[in-house]
Amino acid sequence: MDEDNKKFGMMTRALHCGWKCDPATGASGLPIYASSAFQFHDTAHAAKLFNLEEDGFIYSRLSNPTVCAFEEGLNALEGGFGCVATSSGQAAFTHLVAALCSSGDNLVVSTKVYGGTLTLLQNVFSRFGVETRLVDGDHPCQFEQTIDDRTCGMITETIGNPLMNVAPLETLAHISERHGVPLIIDNTFASPALCRPIEWGANIVVHSTTKYISGNGNLVGGAIIDGGNFDWGRYPDKFPTIAKPDPAYHGVNFSERFGASALWAKLHMAIIRDLGGCPSAFDAYLLHLSISTLCLRMKRHSENALEVAKFLEAHPAVEWVRYPGLTSHPQNDMAKIYLKDGCGGMIAFSVKGGVEAGRKLLDSLKLIGHMANLGDSRTLIIHPASTTHSQLSSEQRKAAGLSDGLIRLSVGLEDTADIFDDLSAGLEAAAR
C-alpha cells in the first residue's frame, strides 16, 4: 500500500484511493477504459513493457486502467502491497493456486470453507497433482500437525461459510511463520471494513468481490491481495515459480526483481496472462463505485444482522442460531478481537422440523430473496446442503459440521421490522 495512504482512515481510503482525476481532461469520475489494447509510444517502449522494464498498459487481459483503479482502491482498504482483480472468486483461487503449487505439492485447508472452494481444490487441482489436506479450522494444532515440506499454503476464512466460525488469525499466522507456509484468508464474509487479516499476520487475502465489495448483486468478480510480508526468496525450492528464474520471462526472478510484491507481480504479469481470468473494465468501474460506500454498508449489515440474530434466537420455531455477534456463539470472544467494528450480515440457523420445515420457510417468504448469492444490499436466504454445498458428499458435509437443516441468511439493509415480518410469516408456515 502507498505510504501516503496509511495515514488515512478507512472511509477516506475508500473514497480517495485508486483514482483522483483523468490526467488528460481533469474529469473526477473514473472512466471505463473499454479498450482491448493500448498504443505504444514506439518500438523501444513496447519492448520495455514486455520485458518488465517499465510500467504501463499493453492489453486488457494483463492490465487495464479502470481495473487498476479498483485494484488500488481495494488494496488500500486491505493494507496490502498489491491487488489482482479476477473474473470471479473461483478464478481468484484458481490463479492463486496456479501461482503457488506444482504437482506433488499440497494445501492444508479448513473443512469449514465454502463448498465451491473445496470442490475446486479436491476435484480439479487434484487432477494436476496438488493434494488438499482437510483439517478442522477451529483447531490450529491440526494445521501445524498436517504441514510438511511440500505444503504451499494454509487456507481458511475470516468468517466461515456457512457455519459462521471465526478464524484464530494470530495463532494461524504464527504457525505460518514457523513453517514457512503462506497463510491465505478468504475475507469475503467480513470485508476489509470489518477485518483486515494482513494486520493480524495473514500473507494473502482472497475475495469474491461479487459479494459485499459489490453489494448490489449486479456482477461477478474476485480479487487476490498480496500482503507483501512473505519472504518467497527464502524458499526457492518450495516456490520456484516466484523465487527461481522464470523461463517465460527471459529468466526473471520475481522475488529478486520485485521484492515484497513478488506474488503480485507473478500473478499480474504471468498467471493472468496465461490463464486469462481478468475482469471487464465495466465490472471494475462498478466495483470501484461500490467500495466508496463499503464501510457504511457493512456497519448497517452488522447492525441489522445482530437484531435479526437475536430475533431468531428468541423465536420458538428456531432450533439454533449461529452469529459471531451473539454471546451464545462459541467464538464470540474471538469475534470481539477480530471483528470489533461488526460481525457482518451473515447468519446460520435451523428451524425445528428439519429439512421439510426449512423448505416451507423458504417457500413462504415474500420480501427475502431465495438466491444463490450473499452480501447483497437486499436480504437473501438459501439452503446450503441442497445448493451451494450440494457438490460435497454427505460425509464431507458432516465432517464440516454442515447439517442438512442449516439455513444461511444474508441480512440486507432494509428496515429490520420488515425483515422480522417476512421471517415471522415464514416461521409460522414452517411450524404448521
C-alpha positions in Angstrom: 0.0 0.0 0.0 1.2 3.5 -0.8 2.8 5.1 2.3 0.7 8.2 1.9 -2.5 6.2 2.2 -1.5 4.7 5.6 -2.2 7.9 7.4 -5.9 7.9 6.2 -8.8 6.3 7.9 -10.9 3.6 6.2 -13.6 5.9 4.9 -11.1 8.3 3.4 -9.2 5.5 1.7 -12.5 4.1 0.3 -13.4 7.5 -1.2 -10.0 8.6 -2.5 -7.6 5.7 -3.2 -7.3 4.3 -6.7 -8.4 7.3 -8.6 -8.1 11.1 -8.4 -8.8 12.5 -11.8 -8.2 12.0 -15.5 -4.8 13.5 -16.4 -5.9 14.5 -19.9 -9.2 16.2 -19.0 -9.3 16.6 -15.2 -12.5 14.7 -15.0 -13.0 13.4 -11.5 -15.1 10.4 -12.5 -13.3 7.1 -13.2 -13.6 6.4 -17.0 -14.5 3.0 -18.3 -11.4 2.2 -20.5 -13.3 -0.1 -22.9 -10.2 -0.9 -24.9 -8.6 -4.3 -25.6 -5.2 -2.9 -26.3 -3.1 0.3 -25.8 -0.9 2.3 -28.2 2.9 2.1 -27.7 5.0 5.2 -28.0 7.5 3.4 -30.2 9.2 0.1 -30.6 11.5 0.7 -27.7 8.6 1.5 -25.4 6.8 -1.7 -26.4 10.0 -3.8 -25.8 10.4 -2.3 -22.3 6.8 -3.1 -21.4 7.1 -6.7 -22.5 10.4 -7.1 -20.7 9.0 -5.7 -17.4 11.4 -2.8 -17.5 8.7 -0.2 -17.4 5.1 0.1 -16.1 2.3 0.6 -18.5 -0.6 -0.9 -20.4 -0.3 -3.5 -23.2 -3.5 -5.5 -23.4 -6.5 -5.6 -21.1 -6.1 -9.2 -20.2 -2.8 -8.2 -18.5 -4.0 -4.8 -17.1 -6.5 -2.1 -17.7 -6.6 1.5 -16.3 -10.1 1.1 -14.9 -9.3 -2.3 -13.4 -6.1 -0.9 -11.9 -8.0 1.9 -10.2 -10.3 -0.7 -8.5 -7.3 -2.9 -7.6 -5.5 0.1 -6.0 -8.6 1.0 -4.0 -9.2 -2.4 -2.6 -5.5 -2.9 -1.9 -5.6 0.3 0.2 -8.5 -1.0 2.2 -6.8 -4.3 2.9 -3.4 -2.8 3.6 -1.6 -5.0 1.1 1.3 -4.5 -1.3 -0.7 -5.2 -4.4 -4.1 -6.4 -5.6 -5.0 -8.5 -8.6 -8.7 -8.5 -9.7 -10.1 -11.6 -11.4 -13.3 -12.5 -13.2 -14.8 -14.3 -10.1 -13.9 -15.6 -6.6 -13.3 -19.0 -8.1 -10.9 -17.5 -10.6 -9.1 -15.8 -7.7 -8.4 -19.2 -6.1 -7.6 -20.8 -9.4 -5.0 -18.2 -10.3 -3.5 -18.2 -6.8 -3.1 -22.0 -6.6 -1.6 -22.0 -10.1 1.0 -19.4 -8.9 1.9 -21.3 -5.8 1.7 -25.0 -6.4 3.2 -27.7 -8.7 2.5 -31.4 -9.0 3.3 -33.1 -5.7 2.6 -30.0 -3.5 -0.3 -29.8 -1.0 -2.5 -27.3 0.6 -3.8 -27.5 4.2 -7.5 -26.3 4.1 -10.2 -25.9 6.8 -13.2 -28.1 6.2 -15.4 -25.1 7.1 -14.7 -23.1 4.0 -17.1 -22.5 1.1 -18.1 -25.7 -0.6 -17.1 -24.4 -4.1 -13.6 -23.8 -2.8 -13.3 -27.4 -1.6 -14.8 -28.7 -4.9 -12.2 -26.7 -6.9 -9.3 -27.9 -4.9 -10.3 -31.6 -4.5 -11.9 -32.3 -7.9 -9.9 -30.0 -10.2 -6.4 -29.4 -8.8 -6.1 -33.0 -7.6 -6.0 -34.0 -11.3 -2.9 -31.9 -11.6 -1.2 -33.5 -8.6 -2.0 -30.9 -6.0 -3.3 -32.5 -2.8 -5.9 -31.0 -0.5 -5.4 -31.9 3.2 -8.5 -31.1 5.2 -8.4 -30.1 8.9 -10.8 -28.6 11.5 -10.2 -24.9 11.1 -11.2 -24.2 14.7 -8.2 -26.2 15.9 -4.9 -24.6 14.8 -2.9 -27.5 16.0 -4.4 -29.6 13.2 -2.9 -27.2 10.7 0.5 -27.5 12.3 0.4 -31.3 12.5 -0.6 -31.6 8.8 2.0 -29.3 7.3 5.1 -30.9 5.6 7.9 -29.8 3.3 5.6 -29.7 0.2 2.9 -27.6 1.8 2.4 -24.4 -0.2 -0.4 -22.7 1.7 -2.9 -22.8 4.6 -6.4 -21.8 3.7 -9.3 -20.7 5.8 -12.0 -17.9 6.0 -12.2 -15.0 8.4 -15.9 -16.0 9.0 -16.7 -19.5 7.7 -19.2 -20.1 5.0 -21.8 -21.2 6.1 -21.1 -22.1 9.8 -20.0 -18.6 10.9 -17.0 -19.8 12.8 -14.3 -17.2 13.4 -10.7 -18.0 12.4 -7.9 -17.7 15.0 -5.9 -15.4 12.8 -2.9 -14.7 15.1 -2.4 -18.3 16.0 -2.5 -19.4 12.4 -0.1 -16.6 11.4 2.4 -17.8 14.0 2.2 -21.4 12.6 2.6 -20.0 9.1 5.7 -18.1 10.0 7.2 -21.1 11.9 6.8 -23.4 8.9 7.4 -21.0 6.0 3.9 -21.6 4.6 1.8 -18.6 3.4 -1.5 -18.0 5.3 -4.3 -17.5 2.8 -7.5 -15.9 4.2 -10.8 -15.7 2.3 -12.1 -12.4 3.7 -15.4 -12.4 1.7 -17.8 -12.5 4.7 -16.1 -9.8 6.7 -14.7 -7.5 4.0 -11.8 -5.1 4.9 -14.4 -2.8 6.5 -14.7 -5.2 9.4 -11.4 -7.2 9.4 -8.1 -6.8 7.7 -6.3 -10.2 8.0 -2.9 -8.8 6.9 -2.8 -6.7 10.1 -3.1 -10.0 12.0 -0.3 -11.7 10.1 -2.0 -13.2 7.1 0.1 -13.2 3.9 -2.6 -13.4 1.2 -6.2 -12.3 1.2 -8.8 -13.6 -1.3 -12.3 -12.1 -2.1 -15.3 -13.0 -4.1 -16.0 -9.3 -4.9 -19.4 -10.4 -6.1 -20.5 -10.2 -2.5 -20.0 -7.3 -0.1 -17.4 -5.5 -2.1 -20.0 -5.0 -4.8 -23.0 -5.1 -2.6 -25.5 -4.8 -5.4 -25.7 -8.3 -6.9 -25.0 -6.9 -10.3 -21.7 -8.5 -11.2 -19.3 -11.4 -10.6 -15.7 -10.8 -9.6 -12.8 -11.8 -7.4 -9.6 -10.4 -6.1 -6.2 -11.5 -4.6 -4.3 -9.2 -2.3 -0.6 -9.8 -1.7 0.3 -8.8 1.9 4.0 -8.3 0.9 5.0 -10.0 4.2 6.2 -13.4 3.0 9.8 -14.0 2.1 9.5 -16.1 -1.1 13.2 -15.9 -1.7 13.9 -17.8 1.4 12.1 -20.9 0.0 13.2 -21.1 -3.7 12.7 -24.9 -3.9 9.2 -24.7 -2.5 8.1 -21.7 -4.6 10.2 -22.0 -7.8 7.7 -20.1 -9.9 8.3 -17.0 -7.8 11.8 -17.4 -6.4 13.6 -19.0 -9.3 14.3 -17.8 -12.9 11.1 -17.8 -15.0 11.7 -19.2 -18.5 8.6 -17.5 -19.7 10.1 -14.1 -18.9 13.7 -14.5 -20.0 14.8 -15.9 -16.7 13.5 -13.1 -14.5 13.3 -14.0 -10.8 10.2 -12.3 -9.4 11.3 -12.5 -5.8 14.6 -10.7 -6.6 13.1 -8.2 -9.1 10.0 -7.2 -7.2 10.8 -8.0 -3.5 7.8 -7.6 -1.2 5.4 -7.5 -4.1 6.7 -10.7 -5.8 3.5 -12.6 -5.7 1.5 -9.6 -7.0 4.0 -9.3 -9.9 3.8 -13.0 -10.7 0.0 -13.0 -10.7 -0.3 -9.8 -12.8 2.4 -10.4 -15.3 2.4 -14.2 -15.8 -0.6 -16.0 -14.3 -3.3 -13.7 -15.5 -1.6 -13.5 -18.9 -1.6 -17.3 -19.2 -4.9 -18.3 -17.6 -6.8 -15.2 -18.7 -9.3 -14.8 -15.8 -9.4 -11.0 -16.0 -12.4 -8.8 -15.1 -14.1 -6.4 -17.5 -13.5 -2.7 -17.3 -17.2 -2.2 -16.7 -17.3 -4.5 -13.7 -14.2 -2.9 -12.3 -15.9 0.5 -12.7 -18.9 -0.7 -10.8 -16.7 -2.2 -8.1 -14.7 1.0 -7.7 -18.0 2.9 -7.2 -19.1 0.3 -4.6 -16.1 0.4 -2.3 -16.7 4.1 -1.6 -19.8 3.0 0.4 -18.4 -0.3 1.8 -17.8 0.9 5.3 -21.2 2.4 5.7 -22.9 -0.7 4.2 -21.0 -3.1 6.4 -21.9 -1.1 9.5 -25.6 -1.3 8.6 -25.4 -5.0 7.6 -23.8 -5.8 11.0 -26.4 -3.8 13.0 -29.3 -5.4 11.1 -27.9 -8.9 11.4 -27.4 -8.7 15.1 -31.0 -7.6 15.6 -32.2 -10.4 13.3 -30.0 -13.0 15.0 -31.5 -12.0 18.4 -35.0 -12.2 16.9 -34.3 -15.7 15.6 -32.7 -16.9 18.8 -35.8 -15.9 20.7 -38.3 -17.5 18.2 -39.9 -20.8 19.4 -39.7 -22.3 15.9 -35.9 -21.9 15.6 -33.7 -24.7 16.8 -30.4 -22.9 16.9 -28.7 -19.7 15.6 -25.0 -19.1 14.7 -23.9 -15.5 14.5 -20.5 -14.2 15.9 -22.0 -11.2 17.5 -24.2 -13.3 19.8 -22.9 -14.1 23.2 -24.1 -17.7 22.6 -21.7 -18.1 19.7 -18.8 -20.3 20.8 -16.2 -17.8 19.4 -17.8 -14.6 20.5 -14.7 -13.7 22.5 -12.6 -14.1 19.4 -15.1 -12.0 17.4 -14.6 -9.2 19.8 -10.9 -9.2 18.9 -11.0 -9.6 15.1 -14.4 -8.1 14.3 -14.5 -5.1 16.6 -16.4 -3.0 14.1 -19.2 -5.5 13.5 -19.7 -9.2 12.6 -21.2 -8.7 9.1 -24.5 -9.7 7.7 -24.4 -13.5 7.6 -26.4 -15.8 9.9 -26.7 -19.6 10.0 -29.8 -21.1 11.7 -32.0 -24.1 11.7 -35.8 -24.4 12.1 -37.4 -27.1 14.2 -38.9 -29.8 12.0 -35.8 -30.4 9.8 -35.5 -30.1 6.1 -39.2 -30.1 5.3 -39.8 -27.2 7.8 -37.0 -25.3 6.2 -38.5 -25.8 2.8 -41.8 -24.4 4.0 -40.0 -21.4 5.4 -38.2 -20.6 2.2 -41.3 -21.1 0.0 -43.4 -18.8 2.2 -41.1 -15.7 2.1 -42.2 -12.7 0.1 -39.6 -10.0 0.8 -36.5 -12.0 1.3 -34.9 -13.3 -1.9 -34.2 -17.1 -2.4 -31.0 -16.8 -4.3 -27.5 -18.4 -4.6 -25.7 -15.2 -3.5 -24.9 -13.2 -0.4 -23.6 -9.8 0.5 -26.3 -8.1 -1.5 -27.9 -4.9 -0.1 -31.2 -6.9 -0.1 -31.8 -9.8 2.3 -31.2 -13.2 0.7 -31.7 -16.8 2.0 -30.6 -20.3 0.9 -30.4 -23.9 2.0 -26.7 -24.8 1.5 -27.0 -28.6 1.7 -29.1 -28.7 -1.4 -27.4 -25.8 -3.3 -24.1 -24.2 -2.6 -22.6 -27.2 -0.8 -24.5 -29.9 -2.7 -21.4 -31.0 -4.6 -20.0 -32.3 -1.3 -20.9 -35.8 -0.2 -23.0 -36.2 3.0 -19.8 -37.4 4.7 -17.9 -34.3 3.7 -20.8 -32.0 4.8 -20.9 -33.9 8.1 -17.1 -33.5 8.6 -17.5 -29.8 8.0 -20.3 -29.6 10.6 -22.9 -28.7 8.0 -26.2 -30.2 8.9 -28.8 -30.8 6.3 -31.3 -28.5 8.0 -28.9 -25.5 8.1 -30.2 -22.3 6.5 -27.9 -19.4 5.5 -29.4 -15.9 5.8 -27.6 -12.9 4.3 -29.2 -9.9 6.1 -29.5 -6.8 3.9 -30.0 -3.1 4.5 -33.8 -3.0 4.7 -35.7 -1.8 7.8 -35.4 -4.6 10.3 -39.2 -4.5 11.1 -39.9 -5.6 7.5 -37.3 -8.4 7.7 -38.9 -9.6 11.0 -42.4 -9.6 9.4 -41.3 -11.7 6.5 -39.4 -14.2 8.7 -42.3 -14.4 11.1 -44.6 -15.4 8.3 -42.2 -18.0 7.1 -41.5 -19.4 10.5 -45.2 -19.7 11.2 -45.6 -21.7 7.9 -42.7 -23.9 8.9 -44.2 -24.6 12.3 -47.5 -25.6 10.7 
